[in-house]
Amino acid sequence: STIFLSVVNPGNGTAMLNWNQLFLDKKNEGYYNIYREYPLGTWTLRDSTKNLTFTDLIDLCSDSISYKIEVYDSMGCTSVSNVAGGKFSDQTPPTIAPIDTVSVNAAGLAGISWNSSSSPDVDSVIIYRSLSSAGPWNPVLTVPASQTSATNLASTAATNTEYYRIAFKDSCGNLSAMGVIHKTIYLTHTFDICDTKASLKWNKYINMNAAVMQYRILRSDNGSAFSLIATNSI
């Protein structure tokens, strides 16, 4: 029998394919190759399976897509199904990727670094800021997906702790959930002139991957280079 392919659009950003079994030479491993046509005239292998169904995740905003199934026997002969498809749209948010670190530069501004999303159609990264872990979360920066770091020029990290989260948006406007919270380290100090002591206090850094193991305290005298004077283990 010929392979008859049916393609259904469930309206959730996927294409659901199913087809009938084709009986071949026993030496054939029975893999069905799934091809997608996009743009028109260009066929790309999406996957291979021994099953008779396949769900394709749509990563195009809105367009017509066609599919076909091909299978080969041990003699190199090919059986090709009919072409089936329809109009589909991407409704799946990008995969979130975590913040690597947030830090405070010499100008007192927060810098945020993150990992790239694994989703191929990510268009931009949105950076959210709050002064509390409970929010509200306000978008302060939107940068191209090619970037993996940014500096918030409106940061007040020199005077308080700032909380940051990121989200990813794809080319179709689908927005991911916000990722885990990171916060800047806000250092305060007091001097005891008579006792010739400086007391330092700072907030805990959260959600670093891997976990924070120690804090290193560095000191600069009269504008000289910073040097390590102590470590605090976690």
C-alpha positions as CSV (number, residue, x, y, z in Angstrom):
1,S,0.0,0.0,0.0
2,T,1.0,3.6,-0.4
3,I,1.8,5.8,2.6
4,F,-1.1,8.1,3.3
5,L,-0.2,11.1,5.4
6,S,-2.7,13.2,7.4
7,V,-1.7,16.5,9.0
8,V,-3.9,18.1,11.7
9,N,-3.6,21.6,13.1
10,P,-4.8,21.4,16.8
11,G,-4.3,25.2,17.1
12,N,-1.7,25.0,19.9
13,G,1.5,25.8,17.8
14,T,2.1,22.2,16.7
15,A,1.4,20.0,13.6
16,M,0.2,16.5,14.3
17,L,1.1,13.9,11.7
18,N,0.0,10.4,11.3
19,W,0.3,7.8,8.5
20,N,-0.2,4.1,7.8
21,Q,2.5,1.4,8.0
22,L,4.4,0.3,4.9
23,F,5.7,-3.3,4.8
24,L,9.2,-3.4,3.5
25,D,12.2,-5.8,3.1
26,K,13.1,-7.3,6.5
27,K,16.6,-5.8,6.2
28,N,15.1,-2.3,6.5
29,E,15.0,-0.9,10.0
30,G,11.6,0.6,9.4
31,Y,12.5,4.3,9.9
32,Y,10.1,6.9,8.5
33,N,11.8,10.1,7.5
34,I,9.7,13.2,8.1
35,Y,10.3,16.1,5.7
36,R,8.9,19.7,6.0
37,E,8.5,22.1,3.1
38,Y,9.3,25.7,4.1
39,P,9.7,27.9,2.3
40,L,8.0,26.7,-0.9
41,G,10.2,24.3,-2.8
42,T,12.6,23.7,0.1
43,W,12.3,20.3,1.9
44,T,14.1,19.8,5.2
45,L,14.4,16.6,7.3
46,R,12.7,17.2,10.6
47,D,13.2,13.8,12.2
48,S,13.1,10.0,11.8
49,T,11.0,7.6,13.7
50,K,9.7,4.0,13.8
51,N,6.4,5.3,15.0
52,L,3.4,6.1,12.8
53,T,2.8,9.5,14.4
54,F,4.9,12.7,14.9
55,T,4.2,16.1,16.5
56,D,6.2,19.0,14.9
57,L,6.8,22.1,17.0
58,I,6.0,25.1,14.8
59,D,8.7,27.8,14.9
60,L,7.3,30.1,12.2
61,C,5.0,33.0,12.9
62,S,2.2,32.2,10.5
63,D,2.6,30.5,7.2
64,S,1.6,27.5,5.1
65,I,3.7,24.4,5.8
66,S,3.6,21.0,4.0
67,Y,4.9,17.6,5.0
68,K,5.8,14.3,3.4
69,I,7.0,10.9,4.6
70,E,9.8,8.9,3.0
71,V,11.0,5.4,3.8
72,Y,13.8,3.3,2.2
73,D,14.4,-0.4,1.9
74,S,17.6,-2.4,1.8
75,M,17.9,-2.1,-2.0
76,G,17.9,1.7,-1.8
77,C,14.3,2.0,-3.2
78,T,12.2,4.8,-1.8
79,S,8.5,5.0,-1.0
80,V,7.1,8.5,-0.7
81,S,3.8,9.6,0.8
82,N,1.4,12.2,-0.4
83,V,2.0,15.8,0.5
84,A,-0.2,17.2,3.3
85,G,-0.2,20.4,5.4
86,G,-1.9,23.6,6.1
87,K,-1.5,27.1,7.7
88,F,0.2,27.0,11.1
89,S,1.4,29.6,13.6
90,D,4.0,29.5,16.4
91,Q,2.2,29.8,19.7
92,T,5.0,28.3,21.9
93,P,7.0,30.7,24.1
94,P,10.8,30.4,23.9
95,T,12.7,28.2,26.3
96,I,13.9,30.2,29.3
97,A,17.6,30.3,30.1
98,P,19.0,31.4,33.5
99,I,20.9,34.5,34.5
100,D,24.5,33.8,35.1
101,T,25.3,36.7,37.5
102,V,24.4,40.2,38.3
103,S,27.2,42.5,39.4
104,V,27.9,46.2,40.2
105,N,30.5,48.0,38.2
106,A,32.8,50.8,39.3
107,A,30.2,53.4,38.4
108,G,27.6,51.8,40.7
109,L,25.5,50.4,37.8
110,A,24.1,46.8,37.7
111,G,25.3,44.5,35.0
112,I,23.4,41.4,34.1
113,S,24.8,38.4,32.3
114,W,22.8,35.4,31.1
115,N,22.9,32.2,29.1
116,S,21.4,32.0,25.6
117,S,18.0,30.4,25.1
118,S,18.0,27.1,23.2
119,S,15.0,28.2,21.1
120,P,16.0,29.0,17.5
121,D,13.5,31.8,17.0
122,V,14.4,33.9,20.0
123,D,14.3,37.6,19.0
124,S,15.0,39.6,22.1
125,V,15.7,39.4,25.8
126,I,13.7,41.5,28.3
127,I,15.3,42.5,31.6
128,Y,13.1,43.2,34.6
129,R,14.1,45.0,37.8
130,S,12.5,45.3,41.2
131,L,13.6,46.6,44.6
132,S,11.9,43.6,46.3
133,S,11.8,39.9,45.7
134,A,8.0,40.2,45.7
135,G,8.0,42.7,42.9
136,P,6.5,44.6,41.1
137,W,8.7,43.6,38.2
138,N,9.3,46.5,35.7
139,P,11.0,46.0,32.3
140,V,14.0,48.2,32.2
141,L,15.9,46.9,29.1
142,T,15.1,45.0,25.9
143,V,18.2,43.8,23.9
144,P,18.7,41.6,20.9
145,A,18.9,37.8,21.5
146,S,22.5,37.9,20.2
147,Q,23.5,39.7,23.4
148,T,24.2,37.8,26.6
149,S,24.9,40.8,28.9
150,A,23.7,44.3,29.5
151,T,24.2,47.2,31.9
152,N,21.2,49.1,33.4
153,L,22.2,52.7,33.0
154,A,19.3,53.7,35.3
155,S,20.5,51.4,38.1
156,T,20.7,52.5,41.7
157,A,22.8,49.5,42.9
158,A,25.3,51.9,44.5
159,T,22.7,52.8,47.1
160,N,20.5,49.7,47.5
161,T,20.0,46.0,46.5
162,E,18.4,45.5,43.1
163,Y,16.6,42.4,42.0
164,Y,16.7,41.2,38.4
165,R,14.9,38.6,36.2
166,I,14.9,38.0,32.5
167,A,12.4,36.7,29.9
168,F,12.8,35.8,26.2
169,K,10.6,36.9,23.3
170,D,10.5,35.2,19.9
171,S,10.0,36.7,16.5
172,C,6.2,36.0,16.7
173,G,5.8,37.9,19.9
174,N,5.5,34.9,22.2
175,L,7.0,35.7,25.6
176,S,8.5,33.2,28.0
177,A,7.9,33.2,31.8
178,M,10.4,35.2,33.8
179,G,13.4,33.3,35.1
180,V,14.7,32.9,38.6
181,I,15.6,36.0,40.7
182,H,19.2,37.3,41.1
183,K,20.1,40.3,43.2
184,T,23.0,42.6,43.4
185,I,25.3,42.7,46.4
186,Y,24.9,45.9,48.4
187,L,27.9,46.5,50.7
188,T,27.7,48.9,53.7
189,H,30.5,49.7,56.2
190,T,31.2,51.6,59.4
191,F,34.6,52.8,60.7
192,D,35.8,52.8,64.2
193,I,38.7,55.3,64.1
194,C,39.7,54.8,67.7
195,D,39.8,51.0,67.4
196,T,41.2,51.2,63.8
197,K,38.5,48.8,62.5
198,A,36.2,48.7,59.5
199,S,33.0,46.6,59.8
200,L,31.5,45.4,56.5
201,K,28.0,44.1,55.9
202,W,26.4,42.8,52.7
203,N,23.4,40.8,51.5
204,K,23.6,37.2,50.5
205,Y,23.9,36.4,46.8
206,I,21.1,34.1,45.6
207,N,20.6,31.6,42.8
208,M,24.1,31.5,41.4
209,N,24.8,28.3,39.4
210,A,26.8,26.6,40.9
211,A,26.0,27.8,44.5
212,V,28.2,30.5,46.1
213,M,31.0,28.9,48.1
214,Q,32.7,32.0,49.6
215,Y,32.8,35.7,49.6
216,R,36.2,37.4,49.0
217,I,36.9,40.7,50.6
218,L,39.3,43.0,48.7
219,R,40.7,46.4,49.8
220,S,42.1,49.4,48.0
221,D,44.3,51.9,49.9
222,N,44.2,55.5,48.6
223,G,43.0,54.5,45.1
224,S,45.6,51.7,44.7
225,A,44.7,48.3,43.1
226,F,42.4,46.1,45.1
227,S,44.0,43.2,46.9
228,L,42.5,40.2,48.8
229,I,42.5,40.6,52.5
230,A,40.0,37.9,53.7
231,T,37.5,35.2,52.6
232,N,34.3,34.2,54.2
233,S,33.2,30.6,53.5
234,I,29.5,29.8,53.2
